[in-house]
Amino acid sequence: QVRLVESGGGVVQAGGSLRSSCAASGPTFNTYTLGWFRHAPGKEREFVAGIAKDGVPVYTNSIKGRFTVSRDNAKNTMYLQMISLKPEDTAVYYCAARLGLAILSVATQYDSWGQGTQVTVSS
């Protein structure tokens, strides 16, 4: 399994921006399909975005047009650029990896997880 470490969370006012990163260990990063999930208090873990091995992204509807997922296979890193942040985006954001080809929105289909990074958006 690949080891994942998130960074780049923080506190920002509504309308602000953040970029989170997910750094992976090991030489096989480009063989993984990747995803971002978030978990807010009192809610279930939610799929946010995913990116295939070839860089094709998928987004959940609530963040389309505001979040951009990307990956740099040379740096073993995935990114989540977040703009126009809203208080309802407040959550712990996790990156995840799976060896399958499909970008899935079900958390149990991912094999490896990071420890999470807190994103807090104040109103």
C-alpha positions in Angstrom: 0.0 0.0 0.0 1.1 3.5 -0.7 1.5 5.9 2.3 -0.3 9.2 2.0 0.3 12.5 3.9 -2.0 15.5 3.5 -1.0 19.1 4.1 -2.3 22.6 3.3 -5.4 22.8 5.4 -6.1 25.9 7.5 -8.6 28.6 8.5 -9.9 30.9 5.9 -12.8 33.4 5.6 -15.7 32.6 3.3 -14.8 33.4 -0.3 -11.2 32.6 0.3 -8.9 30.0 -1.2 -6.7 27.1 0.0 -4.6 24.4 -1.7 -4.3 21.1 -0.1 -1.6 18.6 -1.1 -1.4 14.8 -0.8 2.2 13.4 -0.9 2.7 9.7 -1.5 5.5 7.4 -0.8 6.8 4.7 -3.1 7.6 4.4 -6.8 4.2 3.3 -8.0 2.2 6.5 -7.5 1.2 6.7 -11.1 -0.5 3.3 -10.9 -3.1 4.6 -8.4 -6.4 6.2 -8.9 -6.8 9.0 -6.3 -9.6 10.6 -4.5 -10.3 13.4 -2.0 -13.0 12.9 0.7 -14.2 15.1 3.5 -15.7 14.5 6.9 -17.7 17.2 8.6 -18.9 16.8 12.2 -22.3 15.1 12.4 -22.1 14.0 8.7 -20.9 11.0 6.8 -17.6 11.0 4.9 -18.3 12.5 1.5 -16.6 12.1 -1.8 -15.3 15.4 -3.1 -13.2 14.7 -6.2 -11.1 12.1 -7.8 -8.4 11.8 -10.5 -7.6 8.9 -12.7 -4.1 7.7 -13.6 -4.2 9.7 -16.8 -5.3 12.9 -15.1 -9.0 12.9 -15.9 -10.9 14.4 -12.9 -14.3 13.8 -11.5 -16.1 16.1 -9.0 -19.1 16.0 -6.8 -21.8 18.5 -7.8 -21.5 20.7 -4.7 -17.9 21.8 -5.4 -18.0 21.9 -9.2 -16.5 25.1 -10.5 -14.9 25.9 -7.2 -12.4 23.0 -6.6 -9.8 21.6 -9.0 -8.0 18.3 -8.5 -4.7 17.7 -10.1 -1.7 15.3 -9.8 2.0 15.5 -10.5 3.2 12.0 -11.0 6.9 13.2 -11.1 6.4 14.6 -7.6 4.2 11.8 -6.2 1.7 14.4 -5.2 -2.0 15.2 -5.7 -3.5 18.6 -5.1 -6.9 20.1 -4.4 -7.2 23.8 -5.2 -10.2 25.3 -3.5 -11.6 28.7 -4.3 -14.8 30.6 -3.3 -14.9 28.5 -0.1 -18.1 28.4 1.9 -18.7 27.6 5.6 -20.3 24.3 4.6 -16.9 23.3 3.1 -15.6 23.0 6.7 -14.4 19.5 7.3 -11.4 17.2 7.6 -10.1 16.5 4.1 -8.6 13.1 3.4 -6.8 11.8 0.3 -7.2 8.2 -0.7 -5.7 5.8 -3.3 -6.9 2.7 -5.0 -5.3 0.4 -7.6 -8.5 0.0 -9.7 -9.1 2.1 -12.8 -12.4 3.7 -11.9 -12.8 6.8 -9.8 -15.2 5.7 -7.2 -17.2 7.8 -4.7 -17.4 5.0 -2.1 -14.8 5.3 0.6 -14.6 1.5 1.2 -13.3 1.0 -2.3 -10.0 2.8 -1.5 -7.1 0.9 -0.1 -4.9 3.7 1.4 -5.8 6.8 3.3 -3.9 9.8 4.7 -4.4 11.2 8.2 -6.5 14.1 7.1 -6.1 17.9 7.1 -8.5 20.3 8.7 -10.1 23.0 6.5 -12.2 25.6 8.4 -14.1 28.3 6.6 -15.5 31.1 8.8 -18.5 33.2 7.8 
